Amino acid sequence: MNDLYRLQFIFRDVLDNPNLILNETTSVENCQGWDSVATVQMVLAIENEYNIRFKTDEVARIRSVSDILRFLNPYIT
């Protein structure tokens, strides 16, 4: 299962939107319901899913799915 697909399940759950389709351009600006609280919930779910811990500065810079994938990459490669 690729990472974008795994993230899509997390986003759908956190944002309570079972029809949400993610792509790398999905961002705070264009995704309804994605706010600071949702970001924290997503980070916690992603950390749990991948058994990792993001650095505080990484979490603070998350504004898009592209950011998440970029920050996630070093932990999973």
N, C-alpha and C positions, 0 to 999 in steps of 0.2 A: 504494500500500500504506500503510495507516495505521500510526501509531507503535506502538499496542498490538500489532498483528499482527507488526511487525518485532521488538518486544521479546520476544514469545512465542517466536520462533525462537531468540533468544539465550538465554533462560531454559531452554528445552528442552535446548539444547546444553550449557550450563554445569552444569545440574543433572542431566544425563543422564536426562531424563524426557520421552520423545517424545509422551506423552499429556497433558502439562501444559497446562491452559487458564488463561490469565491474565485477570485483570480488575483494575480500579483498586484493589480492596480486597486483592489478594494482597500479603502482607507477610512479614516475617521470622517473625512469630508464627504464621502459618497455612500456610506453604509449606515442606514437608519438604525439608531439605537446604540451605536458604538460610541460610548463616552468614556470618561476616566474610570468609572466604576466597572464598566464592562471590560475595559483593558485589564484591570487588576484581576477580574474573574477569569479572563482568557489566559493571562499569564500563569495563574495558579493551575488551571486545567492543563495547559501545555507542559508546565513543569512536571505535573503528575503523569501525564501521558508519556513523556519522554524520559522521566526519571532524571531530571536535570534541575539546575537552579540558575536563572538568569542573574546577571549583575544588576545592581540598582540603576546604574547609568544606562544600561541597555533598556530596561523597562521604561525609563523616563523618555527614551527616544522612539518608542514604538508609536507609529502613526499610520502604518499600513501593513498589509500582509507581506509585502516585499521586505519591510523592516524585520518582521518576525522571522521570515525565512533566512535573512542575512544573519541575524543574531543566533538563530538556531543552528545554522550550518557548522560552526566550530565544535559544537557539543555532540554532533551526531556523525562526524567524519573521522 
